Amino acid sequence: MPQRLTITALLVLLMTTANLIPAVRAQQTADQVHVMESTPAANAIIGRKSSAFFVRFDRPVDHLKSTLVIKQGDKVIERLHPRLESAPEVLFAAAPTLPPGDYKLHWAVITLQGTKAIEGDIPFKVSDQPSQ
């Protein structure tokens, strides 16, 4: 009899835990975001007079709480101001004229469903002779 009770208790525990797993996965998915496309593309070589930067994500992001920053090493070169009227899944900002060098476009977003900030970097290079 004690063995039957243990098996029943184990089955109840497994069924309860199985019901919680989808909720945990849904929360993890809601807080994740992936870059689908960007300008500049990762590791691209661009000209000094590029006109715009954008990052397209796989889901809508909160434009008011999201940021785009151009960095050189750990130094902030320029804080960009994402346009609020761009597509829901796109951060778009006018690009400043940058001197030749190695940079990264640092992005930080919060999805409309999420609560935590997700961030990343897109490395690129500015050259007087951009690649074609």
C-alpha positions as CSV (number, residue, x, y, z in Angstrom):
1,M,0.0,0.0,0.0
2,P,2.7,2.6,0.8
3,Q,4.3,1.8,-2.6
4,R,1.0,2.5,-4.4
5,L,0.7,5.9,-2.5
6,T,4.2,6.8,-3.6
7,I,3.5,6.0,-7.2
8,T,0.3,8.1,-7.1
9,A,2.1,11.0,-5.4
10,L,4.8,10.8,-8.1
11,L,2.2,10.9,-10.9
12,V,0.4,13.9,-9.3
13,L,3.8,15.7,-9.0
14,L,4.6,14.9,-12.7
15,M,1.3,16.1,-14.0
16,T,1.5,19.4,-11.9
17,T,5.1,20.0,-13.1
18,A,4.1,19.3,-16.7
19,N,1.4,22.0,-16.6
20,L,4.0,24.6,-15.4
21,I,6.6,23.9,-18.1
22,P,4.6,25.7,-21.0
23,A,4.2,28.8,-18.8
24,V,7.9,29.0,-18.1
25,R,8.7,28.5,-21.8
26,A,6.2,31.1,-22.8
27,Q,7.8,33.6,-20.5
28,Q,11.3,32.8,-21.8
29,T,10.0,33.2,-25.4
30,A,8.3,36.5,-24.6
31,D,11.5,38.0,-23.3
32,Q,13.7,36.9,-26.2
33,V,14.1,38.8,-29.4
34,H,16.3,38.1,-32.5
35,V,17.8,40.4,-35.0
36,M,16.5,39.6,-38.5
37,E,18.2,42.3,-40.5
38,S,20.3,45.5,-39.9
39,T,21.9,48.3,-41.7
40,P,24.8,48.3,-41.4
41,A,24.9,44.5,-41.5
42,A,27.2,42.8,-39.0
43,N,30.9,43.3,-40.0
44,A,29.9,45.5,-42.9
45,I,32.2,48.3,-44.2
46,I,30.2,51.4,-44.9
47,G,31.0,54.9,-46.2
48,R,31.3,58.0,-44.0
49,K,28.1,59.5,-45.2
50,S,25.7,56.7,-44.5
51,S,22.2,58.0,-44.2
52,A,20.4,55.7,-41.8
53,F,20.8,52.8,-39.3
54,F,18.1,50.3,-38.6
55,V,17.6,47.0,-36.8
56,R,14.7,44.7,-37.7
57,F,13.7,42.2,-35.0
58,D,11.5,39.1,-35.1
59,R,8.7,40.8,-33.1
60,P,7.5,44.3,-32.2
61,V,9.6,46.3,-29.8
62,D,8.8,49.2,-27.5
63,H,10.1,52.2,-29.4
64,L,9.9,54.5,-26.4
65,K,12.0,52.3,-24.2
66,S,14.5,51.1,-26.8
67,T,17.9,52.6,-27.6
68,L,20.5,52.7,-30.4
69,V,24.0,53.8,-29.5
70,I,27.1,54.0,-31.7
71,K,30.2,53.0,-29.8
72,Q,33.9,52.8,-30.5
73,G,35.3,50.3,-28.0
74,D,33.6,51.2,-24.7
75,K,33.2,54.9,-25.6
76,V,29.8,56.2,-26.6
77,I,30.2,58.2,-29.9
78,E,26.5,59.0,-30.5
79,R,23.1,58.2,-29.0
80,L,20.7,57.8,-31.8
81,H,17.0,58.7,-31.5
82,P,14.8,55.9,-33.0
83,R,11.9,57.2,-35.0
84,L,8.6,56.4,-33.3
85,E,6.7,56.1,-36.6
86,S,8.8,53.2,-38.0
87,A,7.4,49.7,-38.3
88,P,6.6,48.0,-34.9
89,E,9.5,45.5,-35.2
90,V,12.1,48.1,-36.5
91,L,14.3,50.6,-34.8
92,F,15.3,53.2,-37.3
93,A,17.4,56.3,-36.8
94,A,19.3,58.9,-38.9
95,A,23.0,58.1,-39.1
96,P,25.7,60.7,-38.2
97,T,28.8,61.2,-40.4
98,L,31.5,59.1,-38.7
99,P,35.2,59.2,-39.2
100,P,36.9,56.0,-40.5
101,G,37.3,53.4,-37.8
102,D,35.8,50.3,-36.1
103,Y,32.4,50.8,-34.4
104,K,29.5,48.8,-33.1
105,L,25.8,49.7,-33.1
106,H,24.6,48.8,-29.7
107,W,20.9,48.1,-29.4
108,A,18.7,47.6,-26.3
109,V,15.0,46.7,-26.6
110,I,12.0,45.6,-24.6
111,T,9.4,43.6,-26.5
112,L,5.8,44.7,-26.1
113,Q,5.1,41.4,-24.2
114,G,8.3,41.4,-22.2
115,T,9.6,43.1,-19.1
116,K,13.3,42.8,-19.3
117,A,15.7,44.6,-21.6
118,I,17.5,42.5,-24.3
119,E,20.6,44.0,-25.9
120,G,23.3,43.3,-28.4
121,D,25.9,44.7,-30.7
122,I,26.4,44.9,-34.5
123,P,30.0,45.5,-35.3
124,F,30.8,47.6,-38.5
125,K,33.6,49.6,-40.0
126,V,33.6,53.1,-41.5
127,S,35.9,53.6,-44.4
128,D,36.6,56.3,-47.1
129,Q,36.4,53.4,-49.5
130,P,33.2,51.4,-48.6
131,S,33.0,47.9,-50.0
132,Q,30.6,47.5,-53.0
